[in-house]
Amino acid sequence: MILHTLNANPASEAFSDCLRIAREGDTILLLGAGVYAARTASPALLTLQANGARLCILEPDARLAGAWPPPEGITPVDMTGWVQLSERIAQQQAWY
């Protein structure tokens, strides 16, 4: 089980690499530029949803980027929620 912190634009190589590596049972936390993938009906959102990993989005970043409210299936987390994910999931990979 891996926590993938995805701070990469959906058009970036890092975004594609994350989705190639993330598996069912992993968690992907969208933050920074990664929150743009959560826009409703975007190709990036469909790709994320097909991945099988649990999807979360950092609420403050999503609000600033106009990606609020998140689509169904993406759990919003605040800073405390991010810390809790980090405590619960020991293995982490940052993508930017």
Secondary structure, 3 states (H helix, E strand, C coil): CEEEEECCCCCCHHHHHHHHHCCCCCEEEECHHHHHHHCCCCHHHHHHHHHCCEEEEEHHHHHHHCCCCCCCCEEEECHHHHHHHHHHCCEEEEEC
